[in-house]
Amino acid sequence: MARGAGPPLRLLLLLLLQLLALPAGRGNRTGPDSLYVSEYFSQSAQKLSFYSWYGNAKLFHFHVPEDTVLLRWLLQASRGKGPECTNMDITVHFRYGAPPVINPLGTRFPANATVRPSYNISITLSSAVQNTTFVNVTTPAAGAWFIAAHLPEAAGRIEVKGFSTPCPYMFQADMFVLRLTDMPVLEPGVAMPQTVVSPAKPLHVKVFVPKHAAGMRFELRSCVTSEQKACAVRVVLGSITLPQSFQRIITCTGNVNCSLALDSPPWEKWLQIMVESLGAATASVSVEMLASFTACRPGSTSSFLNFSSLNQSQTGPRPGSTGAAGSSALTTGEALRNASNQRSFCLQNQPVVREDLDVVSVRYRLLNGPSVPVNVLSPTVLLLSLNTGMDSGGSLVVSLLLNKTSVGPANATVVACVSAASPVLSLNATQNCSTAFFQGYPLSVSSSSVEATLIVLYPQTDDWFLSLQLICPKGQGECNAAEAKVTVFAYLTPCFNDCGPYGQCSLLRRHGYLYAGCSCKAGWGGWSCTDDTKAQSVGVQNLATLLLTLSNLMFLPAIAVAVYRYYLVEASVYTYTMFFSTFYHACDQPGVAVMCIMDYDTLQYCDFLGSVVSIWVTILCMSRVKKILKYVLFVLGTLLIAMSLQLDRRGVWNMMGPCLFALIIMIAAWVHHGVKRKHCYPSSWKRWVFYLLPGITLAFIAISVYAFMETNENYYYTHSIWHVLVACSVAFLLPPRDKHKKPWAWSQKLTCRYQICQNDREELYAVT
């Protein structure tokens, strides 16, 4: 439930939807034979994100039942009430059959990719904290519908978790449908009389399209009005699909019969037909409807015989068979018989096996080999099944490769079309890649261009067909005896080309539905990370890697100072931090200059741990507490920091908490030293002017750069500055060594011969 929309408001909206959706009449009945049923579907609200890649868009998945005549979405957007919340435009995209293909950043899509802009609306949150919007769709297509919502483009500034409170923008989509429980069925070849009661009550019927239907003809005849006036009705065939809708509309006036012919209607689907009266509001219209289909006789490529011969080759000849020679002769005779009967077939079927490899990953294998024969007489059709409901979240790739030597005329072309629901059967006549209710995707190969590739982004859930036919510009007679060989490669992949070298393919999930998207890096963009408009050059990538890694060498002065002043534990921590920070940033690079010496997650954890522990031990070292207490705090603090980082690695309090606690200990110790000595501690003004104040200044500048100045564009430079400033501040802030300890004197340690020894008990000196 969206914020700001309580249960009473939700119930009122639902009742309002029902009142607006129900047709006029008594209750929810429009006539003696029409009963409407309303259904309501809701999904939980999601927090919106600013858009930088497809994973930032929040996806909603709905299923529209059959016989739905009205679909209404209730879109609720809300925001927080804090001062950080400003006016915002929320973009909402709609699509039938698959997630919407969107491009808010205006980047380039990969070559050969099909792009059809999604249908979208904008919801504005200005002075009000909540906005409710309705979207109506009449006669929607039954099946899966998707909604994607997102905020405008991300600003690119790197937010440190805890320093700022982002404004929560929430979005929720609910669906209300109105469907007929007893929609009349129009049987093919049987005239059906019906009555349109009034213009406010359109007539809904449906007809089932059988498989292998090459065409459909719809006729409306015997149109009579109750007032004996001229008949005027409008007939709408098909359902609305977004972003494009291919409904066919005819207007019939008078008593003259009107008809509409459809080529390649969708196979094995219910086709919804709506008849509306255009006459007077009180007049009823009686009509008679008739639907007829043209059957398509499919040919075969003897796949059954090939399967039988495959079994015989594995198990040996059966009793009574003529052996391998007889089987071969049978196959040849069948092939000759098929060739002589090609003219009677409207298409040639090619058997295809679907092989599921992984999530949103499918490979299609042709039983008769990767090459398919293509002729001029009838199209060759391949079925690419994508109807499982989980295939629409990837990319369908179809590649064609023409064998030059197999084409007879030099100027012949193999025309192909990829379509959903039904194949294109009229390639030789019109070369128009479209069916009755779908605009297909054309392809072609010839002697001059033997390769062609098509990428369908997020293909809708359906049976897809690849139709191929040989076309000769001088007429079919020139190519009657020709047969081209085309190698077909078809597969479904989560991300095309695995997002390339500058992207990462991520599998996303929404209520059990899986889909994939590309997250780009190094300035690359686009759907498959192929847009190099803002891409970083290799030189810039190398420079960024060198800056982020070599800037850690600034810890060497801090390590040298710590060793010189006998702070060996602190020097070990700084060495650990320098090592893992260097190799973490070498592994964290988005481009080609990458080197990982171990697992990325391990390097990141060690880098974060070393950074926080370095600050912890430095401040405790400045407090000048007793050694036993200092080392106890070193170990205990490190263990607590390790636990905290495991719980929330990027939380700001993982760094601020140890810093504040260590500062409290340091201030308490300094106050104790000051009271004990009865003067300010540290007492030397030189210590304050030349060491403490510069170190504190560098530390504050480093924190400011880290928290408020880092963006995705300047990260390489600002984070390198952070490394330098932090390392330099440590060198300034480390306290001087204890007065009773002398500097490292390596010459005295390596001296042989005489050594003066002191006996503390007897206070005597002896020469050994």
VENHURA-V664877 format. One record per helix or strand of 3 or more residues. SS is the DSSP state (A for helix, B for strand). FROM is the first residue (numbers start at 1). LEN is the number of residues. If there is no record, write none. Layout:
[[SS	FROM	LEN] [SS	FROM	LEN]]
This chain:
[[A	7	15] [B	29	3] [B	34	9] [A	54	3] [B	58	7] [B	68	12] [B	88	9] [B	119	7] [B	130	9] [B	143	11] [B	169	12] [B	192	5] [B	203	7] [B	213	13] [B	232	6] [B	248	6] [B	258	6] [B	269	9] [B	285	11] [A	303	13] [A	323	18] [A	342	3] [B	347	4] [B	352	7] [B	361	6] [B	371	4] [B	379	8] [B	395	8] [A	404	3] [B	413	8] [B	441	6] [B	451	7] [B	462	10] [A	476	4] [B	484	10] [A	496	4] [B	503	8] [B	513	8] [A	538	27] [A	568	20] [A	600	24] [A	627	21] [A	653	25] [A	685	25] [A	715	19] [A	746	4] [B	756	3] [B	765	3]]
